Amino acid sequence: LGKVFKIPVHKIPLTDRTSNGIDIRILNKYATSNICCAARYTTLENLAKSRYHNYIFIITNNGFIKKIDIDDVLTAPPSGLIYSKIDQDDYVKAMLFGPDKMDLLIYSENKVLRINPKQIPYLKRSTKGARASTATTKIEGMNFLLPHSTHLVAVTKSGMVNRIPLNIVSPQARGKAGIRIIKLKKGDSIVSVQSVRDESKLIVYEGSRNNTELNVSDIPITSTVSNGTKLLKSPAKVVVSK
């Protein structure tokens, strides 16, 4: 909900991998349960000290986007620090940490908007940002377009996977609707879009607490009007392992 908290790692109890974990509100009474992401303090500190100017890119479910300085959140007290103004019916959907040198992929329903990060407004913590796109659907996520990528892989909540050539998705201006990258079946939606190379591997975390490793080379190359290929059961999160 637009607030950041610092929690010492030594306060988190050590458990086995089958444990449900501990409610974060027990570790910090000011924190809320709907966490967007977690980042290591020293990693952010190193990014802030880097010779490149690194930012925090923030996008909300309703489609407001902005970037702020990493230094803005490093001084967060135990009670939390507001890093973004959030409307009552909105919440932060995704955050990225890095320089404004790689294109961003913003995806919702079956479309991806590829934009230059320099188009994203650089604002103060007390602002909510500008419109990312004209799409009427809610934002599902945001990723960097990784260097040397050749394809985009879209994964849907029903387990469909579609790989298309990257050159199909050309850069657009902020505020555009984006480009369709998969033909969705009724009730389906994208849960992740990743930029990949042929030798890349995807790690897919599923709702059953299992994870699956998927070779990009095993995913057929299709088109933007394809339904994709059924390769997964219930994907919840996807990351590129290399």
C-alpha positions, 0 to 999 in steps of 0.5 A: 500500500505504498509503504516500506519497512525495514525488518532485521533478518535475525528476527525471522525464525529459521524453519524448514521449507515446508513451513508456512512461515511467520506472519510479517505483522508479528515481526513488525506491528506496523507492516501490512500483509499484502507485501509487494516485494522484498529486497536486501538492504545491502543490495539496495545500498550498493545500487544507490552507490553505483556509478550508474544512477539506479531507481525504483520503478513502481507500477500500481494495479490501476496503471500508475507508474513512476520512478524514485531514488533508492535513497528515498527508502533506505532511511525507513524507520520501523513504523514505515515510510511512504514511498508512493501515494496510493488511491483507495481502490489501488495497490502497488503491483510490481517494483523493479530496481535498476538503471533507466537503460533497459526497456520496460515490459508492462503487461495486462490481460493479453497485451505488452507495452514496451517503453523506454524507462526515460519516459517514466516520470521521476517523482517524489515519494508523495506522488502517485505517478502517471498513467502507464498505458491506455489499457482498461484492464488491470496491470498484471506485472512489469519486467526489464527487457534483458540485454541480448534477449531474442524472444518473449515468453508469456505464461498464463494462469491456466498454464499456457506458454507462448514464445514469440520473436522479440522484434514483434513487440516494438517500443511504444510511447507511454500511454499506449495500449500495448501489443497483443502477444497471445490469444487467451481462452475465456477467463484466462490472463497473463501471469508473467512475461519474460524476455529470454534467449534460446539457452535461457531457463525459466523457474516456475513457482506453482500454487502447490508450493512446487517449482518447475524448471522449463527450458526456453528451447522446449517452448515452440515459437508461435505468433501473437494469435496463438493460444500457446502450448499447455506446459504448466499446471497452476503457475503463480510466479516465473523468473529467468534463472539464466 
